[in-house]
């Protein structure tokens, strides 16, 4: 089991061949989910006392289990937030797995951590945050938001010198914020005040100031963070980051920016102005596995003052004391989030950046933005469709005239069954509508036109 023999060599070559062939699919099959009963019948019992052998397990995955997973990198996977990892990022993920690096500490993973920090510096530069900013790659936006808010609450309590150690904290955000903000508050046993968003879903400075003015003096004392969103998941709009930053500075409150989806737009000159104000953030996240072309799972979490975050997160135990030398030379990623064990999940992103260069990243993001704009024009001129709003980033919201929720659901299921596209409805202002999220540079205007045409007929 732990040695390389001729049988293992055959399995190694088979796995590498499968990975290369999967990467070369252009496009990959869209595929679709199967029922538990169908998978159990087709796969059979795979975990047995004697083992079924690697080649048979690989065959079952290739023929049964893999095709039951929808291909998130298909150019017409336009639901949720898709992913479009580069070939370099995917292939280097194999290297990361084979290397089996523990990337929680500098002592054990210095080379990997150095490379991850190079990738983080790229993000710091895009955001215009101080060069001394830094952080860590965590599993996703939910983990990034939670860790940032834990640091925010720690600072609030630390500054109070014990007065708020037993006080239930409070954070403010808007209705357009990702659901993980509320989930983080639940995990931390904190309260959330939701400021009113404008009709397009933006949190604007005046609305935030109004919500702050309505807080009681006791609640203002409990406020430990204000959260803005740089690219809302449902509509793809960017909050008034300048206005939110100004309010946070006035209150001397932690300012967190959730850019899990939209933060990649910082690399695109055509929309960079939308993010003005992010440079004032105390913490900022962006998911490379969304619009920065890395494989799952990867979220870059950046702090303005990483050493303050380290004081909030460092775990203490007898066997960890060797790691806890508080010098700039010891950058332990486990000290900057609510985790301890971690793989070097930022390395595929780093390798892709190093391979293709940052100019290629900017061009790829601009490509998706242009497809979104051209797709919006197609939708706006189609008599059977209504564009709900012009896209700020790469999300298109629109409705099919005269359709009921059932019509949308039938249409969505038919497209997936035919292998044409994966598009799920969403809700906007109490109405079921359609939403396309374009983050794959292989998605074309012709793909959008195909979808527009598919909506012409009766459901």
C-alpha positions in Angstrom: 0.0 0.0 0.0 2.9 2.4 0.7 5.4 1.2 -2.0 5.8 1.7 -5.7 5.5 -1.6 -7.6 4.7 -2.6 -11.2 1.0 -2.5 -10.5 1.2 0.9 -9.0 3.2 2.1 -12.0 0.4 1.0 -14.3 -2.1 2.8 -12.1 0.0 5.9 -12.1 0.2 6.0 -15.9 -3.6 5.4 -16.1 -4.4 8.3 -13.8 -2.1 10.7 -15.5 -3.5 9.7 -18.9 -7.1 10.3 -17.6 -6.1 13.7 -16.2 -4.5 14.8 -19.4 -7.4 13.6 -21.5 -9.8 15.4 -19.2 -7.9 18.7 -19.5 -7.8 18.4 -23.3 -11.6 18.1 -23.7 -12.9 21.2 -25.5 -15.5 21.4 -24.3 -16.0 18.7 -21.7 -19.4 17.0 -21.7 -21.8 18.9 -19.6 -23.1 15.7 -17.9 -25.7 15.6 -15.1 -26.5 14.2 -11.7 -27.9 10.7 -11.2 -30.1 9.5 -8.4 -28.6 7.7 -5.4 -30.3 4.5 -6.6 -28.9 4.8 -10.1 -25.4 5.4 -8.8 -25.6 2.5 -6.3 -26.7 0.2 -9.0 -24.1 1.3 -11.6 -21.1 1.6 -9.3 -21.8 -1.4 -7.1 -19.9 -1.8 -3.8 -16.6 -0.1 -4.1 -15.2 -0.2 -0.5 -14.6 -3.8 0.4 -12.2 -5.6 2.9 -10.0 -6.9 0.1 -10.2 -3.9 -2.2 -11.3 -3.7 -5.8 -7.9 -2.5 -7.2 -7.0 0.9 -8.5 -7.7 0.3 -12.2 -11.2 -0.9 -11.5 -11.9 2.0 -9.1 -10.6 4.4 -11.8 -12.8 2.8 -14.4 -15.9 3.2 -12.1 -15.1 6.9 -11.6 -14.5 7.5 -15.3 -17.6 5.7 -16.5 -20.1 6.1 -13.6 -19.2 8.7 -10.9 -17.5 11.3 -13.0 -20.3 11.6 -15.5 -22.7 12.1 -12.6 -20.9 15.4 -11.8 -21.9 18.4 -13.8 -18.9 20.0 -15.5 -18.5 23.4 -13.9 -15.9 24.3 -16.5 -18.3 23.8 -19.5 -18.7 27.1 -21.4 -22.5 26.9 -21.0 -22.4 26.1 -17.3 -23.8 29.5 -16.3 -25.5 28.9 -13.0 -24.3 29.9 -9.5 -20.7 31.0 -10.1 -18.9 28.7 -12.5 -15.2 27.9 -12.6 -12.8 27.8 -15.5 -9.4 26.7 -14.3 -6.5 27.0 -16.7 -4.7 23.9 -17.9 -1.6 24.9 -15.9 -3.6 25.3 -12.7 -5.3 21.9 -13.1 -2.1 20.1 -13.9 -0.2 21.7 -11.1 -2.9 20.6 -8.7 -1.7 17.1 -9.4 1.8 18.2 -8.3 0.3 19.7 -5.1 -1.4 16.4 -4.3 1.7 14.3 -5.1 3.9 16.6 -3.0 1.7 16.2 0.0 2.9 19.5 1.5 1.7 20.5 4.9 1.2 24.2 4.3 0.0 25.3 7.8 3.5 26.4 8.9 6.6 28.0 7.5 8.7 25.4 9.2 7.2 22.5 7.2 6.1 24.3 4.0 8.3 27.3 3.5 8.6 27.0 -0.3 4.9 26.5 -0.8 4.1 29.4 1.6 6.5 31.7 -0.2 4.8 31.0 -3.6 1.4 31.4 -2.1 2.5 34.8 -0.7 3.6 35.8 -4.1 0.1 35.2 -5.4 -1.4 37.1 -2.4 0.9 40.1 -3.2 -0.6 40.2 -6.7 -4.1 40.5 -5.1 -2.9 43.1 -2.6 -1.6 45.1 -5.6 -4.9 44.8 -7.5 -6.8 46.1 -4.5 -4.3 48.9 -3.8 -3.9 47.9 -0.2 -0.6 48.6 1.6 2.4 46.4 0.6 2.5 45.1 4.2 -0.9 43.5 3.8 -1.0 39.7 3.7 -3.0 36.7 4.6 -3.7 33.1 3.6 -5.6 30.9 1.1 -8.6 29.2 2.7 -11.2 26.8 1.3 -13.8 29.3 0.0 -15.6 32.6 0.6 -17.5 31.2 3.6 -14.3 30.4 5.4 -12.7 33.6 4.3 -15.6 35.8 5.6 -15.8 33.9 8.9 -12.1 34.2 9.5 -12.1 37.9 8.7 -15.0 38.6 11.0 -13.4 36.6 13.8 -10.4 38.9 13.5 -12.7 41.9 13.4 -14.5 40.9 16.6 -11.1 40.1 18.3 -9.9 43.6 17.6 -13.1 45.2 18.9 -12.9 43.2 22.2 -9.1 43.7 22.5 -9.5 47.5 22.2 -12.3 47.4 24.9 -9.8 45.9 27.3 -12.2 43.4 28.7 -15.4 45.4 28.7 -16.9 43.5 25.7 -15.5 40.0 26.4 -19.0 38.8 27.2 -20.9 41.2 25.0 -22.7 39.8 22.0 -21.2 41.5 18.9 -23.1 43.1 16.0 -22.1 43.5 12.4 -23.8 45.5 9.5 -24.2 44.6 5.9 -26.8 44.8 3.2 -29.6 42.7 1.7 -27.3 41.9 -1.3 -24.6 40.3 0.9 -23.8 36.7 0.5 -25.6 34.2 2.7 -22.2 33.3 4.3 -22.2 36.6 6.2 -25.3 35.6 8.1 -23.9 32.1 8.5 -20.7 33.6 10.0 -22.7 35.7 12.4 -24.6 32.5 13.5 -21.4 30.6 14.0 -20.0 33.5 16.1 -23.3 34.1 18.0 -23.4 37.7 16.7 -26.3 39.9 15.5 -26.7 41.3 12.0 -28.2 44.6 11.0 -29.2 44.7 7.3 -29.1 48.1 5.7 -31.5 48.8 2.8 -30.0 48.3 -0.7 -31.0 50.3 -3.7 -33.3 48.8 -6.5 -30.2 47.3 -8.2 -28.9 45.7 -5.0 -26.1 48.2 -4.1 -25.3 49.2 -0.5 -24.9 53.0 -0.8 -23.2 55.2 1.8 -26.3 57.3 2.6 -28.4 54.1 3.3 -25.6 52.8 5.5 -25.4 56.1 7.4 -29.1 56.0 7.9 -29.0 52.5 9.3 -26.1 53.5 11.6 -28.1 56.5 12.8 -31.0 54.2 13.8 -28.8 52.1 16.1 -29.2 52.7 19.8 -26.1 53.8 21.7 -25.9 50.3 23.1 -25.9 48.7 19.7 -23.3 51.2 18.4 -21.1 49.9 21.2 -21.6 46.3 20.0 -20.8 47.1 16.3 -17.5 45.3 15.4 -17.6 45.2 11.6 -19.2 46.6 8.5 -19.3 44.3 5.4 -19.6 45.5 1.8 -19.8 43.3 -1.3 -17.6 43.7 -4.3 -19.8 41.8 -6.8 -23.0 40.5 -5.3 -23.6 36.8 -6.2 -27.2 37.3 -7.5 -26.8 40.5 -9.5 -23.1 41.1 -9.9 -23.2 44.7 -8.6 -20.5 46.4 -6.5 -21.4 48.3 -3.3 -20.5 51.9 -2.8 -17.1 50.9 -1.3 -16.0 54.5 -0.8 -19.1 55.4 1.1 -19.0 52.3 3.3 -15.3 52.8 3.9 -16.0 56.4 5.0 -18.6 55.3 7.5 -16.3 52.6 8.9 -13.5 55.0 9.3 -15.8 57.5 11.1 -16.8 54.9 13.6 -13.3 53.3 13.8 -14.9 50.0 12.9 -13.5 47.1 10.9 -14.3 47.3 7.2 -14.5 44.0 5.4 -15.0 43.5 1.7 -16.5 40.3 0.3 -15.2 40.0 -3.3 -15.4 36.2 -3.5 -17.0 36.4 -7.0 -16.5 39.9 -8.2 -13.1 40.8 -6.7 -11.4 39.4 -9.8 -12.8 42.4 -11.7 -10.0 44.4 -10.1 -7.8 43.1 -12.8 -9.9 44.6 -15.6 -9.3 48.2 -16.5 -12.8 48.6 -17.9 -14.4 48.1 -14.4 -11.6 48.9 -12.0 -13.3 52.2 -11.0 -16.2 50.3 -9.6 -14.0 49.1 -6.8 -12.7 52.4 -5.6 -12.6 52.3 -1.9 -11.5 48.7 -1.5 -8.0 50.0 -0.7 -9.4 51.1 2.7 -10.5 47.6 3.7 -9.2 46.0 6.8 -9.9 42.6 5.2 -10.7 41.5 1.7 -11.5 38.1 0.0 -11.6 36.9 -3.5 -12.0 33.3 -4.7 -9.5 32.2 -7.4 -11.7 29.2 -8.0 -14.3 31.5 -9.4 -13.1 34.2 -11.8 -9.3 33.8 -11.4 -9.1 30.5 -13.2 -8.0 28.1 -10.4 -9.4 24.7 -9.5 -11.5 24.2 -6.4 -11.0 25.0 -3.6 -9.3 28.4 -3.1 -10.1 31.7 -1.4 -7.6 34.5 -0.9 -8.0 36.2 2.4 -6.0 39.4 2.8 -5.7 41.6 5.9 -4.5 45.2 6.0 -2.7 44.3 9.3 -1.9 40.6 9.1 -0.2 40.6 12.5 -3.4 41.8 14.2 -5.2 38.9 12.5 -2.5 36.6 13.7 -3.1 37.6 17.2 -6.8 36.8 16.7 -6.2 33.3 15.2 -3.0 31.7 16.5 -3.7 28.5 18.2 -1.7 27.7 21.4 -0.7 24.2 22.4 2.4 22.6 23.9 3.4 20.9 20.6 2.9 24.1 18.6 5.2 26.3 20.6 8.1 25.7 18.2 6.0 27.4 15.5 5.1 30.4 17.5 8.1 32.6 17.1 6.6 36.0 16.4 9.0 37.3 13.7 8.4 38.4 10.2 10.4 35.5 9.0 7.9 32.9 10.3 4.7 33.3 8.2 2.5 30.4 9.4 -0.7 30.3 7.3 -2.5 28.5 10.1 -2.2 31.8 12.1 -4.4 33.8 9.8 -7.7 31.9 9.7 -9.8 29.6 11.8 -7.9 26.5 10.5 -4.8 24.6 11.5 -4.2 21.8 9.0 -4.3 23.0 5.4 -3.0 21.9 2.0 -1.2 24.5 -0.2 -4.4 25.4 -1.9 -3.0 28.6 -3.3 -0.3 26.9 -5.4 -2.3 26.1 -8.5 -3.3 29.7 -8.7 0.3 30.8 -8.2 1.6 28.4 -10.9 -1.0 29.6 -13.4 -0.1 33.3 -12.7 3.6 32.4 -13.1 2.9 30.4 -16.2 0.8 32.9 -18.2 1.5 36.2 -16.6 -0.9 38.8 -15.1 -1.5 40.5 -18.5 -3.2 37.3 -19.7 -5.4 37.3 -16.6 -6.5 40.8 -17.3 -7.3 40.0 -20.9 -9.3 36.8 -20.0 -11.4 38.7 -17.5 -12.0 41.5 -20.0 -13.1 38.8 -22.5 -15.8 37.6 -20.1 -17.0 41.1 -19.4 -17.4 41.9 -23.1 -19.4 38.7 -23.6 -21.6 39.7 -20.8 -22.2 43.2 -22.4 -22.8 41.7 -25.8 -25.1 39.1 -24.2 -27.1 41.9 -22.5 -27.5 43.6 -25.9 -28.9 40.3 -27.4 -31.3 39.9 -24.5 -32.4 43.6 -24.6 -33.4 43.3 -28.3 -35.1 39.9 -28.0 -38.9 40.5 -28.0 -39.6 37.5 -25.8 -37.1 38.6 -23.1 -36.7 41.6 -20.8 -33.3 42.6 -19.4 -33.7 43.5 -15.7 -30.6 45.6 -15.5 -27.4 46.3 -17.5 -24.5 44.2 -16.1 -21.9 45.9 -14.0 -19.7 42.8 -14.0 -20.5 39.5 -15.6 -24.0 38.5 -14.3 -27.0 38.9 -16.6 -30.5 39.1 -15.0 -33.5 38.9 -17.2 -37.0 37.5 -17.5 -38.9 35.5 -20.1 -42.1 37.4 -20.8 -45.2 35.5 -19.7 -43.5 32.6 -18.0 -44.4 31.1 -14.6 -41.9 29.5 -12.2 -42.9 26.1 -13.6 -42.0 27.2 -17.1 -38.5 28.2 -16.0 -38.0 24.9 -14.2 -39.1 22.8 -17.1 -36.9 24.7 -19.5 -33.9 24.5 -17.2 -34.3 20.7 -16.8 -34.7 20.2 -20.5 -31.5 22.1 -21.4 -29.5 20.0 -18.9 -31.0 16.8 -20.1 -30.1 17.7 -23.7 -26.6 18.6 -22.7 -27.0 22.1 -24.0 -26.5 24.2 -21.0 -26.9 24.3 -17.2 -28.9 27.4 -16.1 -31.0 27.5 -13.0 -33.5 30.2 -12.2 -33.1 32.7 -9.4 -35.3 35.1 -7.6 -35.2 38.9 -8.0 -37.6 41.3 -6.2 -40.0 38.4 -5.4 -40.1 37.2 -9.0 -38.5 34.1 -10.5 -36.1 35.2 -13.3 -33.1 33.9 -15.2 -29.5 34.6 -14.3 -26.3 33.9 -16.3 -22.9 34.2 -14.7 -20.1 34.4 -17.2 -16.6 33.7 -15.8 -15.3 31.3 -18.4 -13.3 32.9 -21.3 -14.5 30.0 -23.5 -18.1 31.2 -23.2 -19.0 33.1 -26.4 -21.7 35.4 -27.6 -22.8 32.6 -29.8 -23.4 30.5 -26.6 -25.6 33.3 -25.2 -27.5 33.5 -28.6 -28.2 29.8 -28.4 -29.7 30.2 -25.0 -31.8 33.2 -26.1 -33.1 31.2 -29.1 -34.0 28.3 -26.8 -36.3 30.6 -24.9 -38.4 31.6 -27.9 -40.8 28.6 -27.9 -43.4 27.6 -25.4 -42.3 25.7 -22.4 
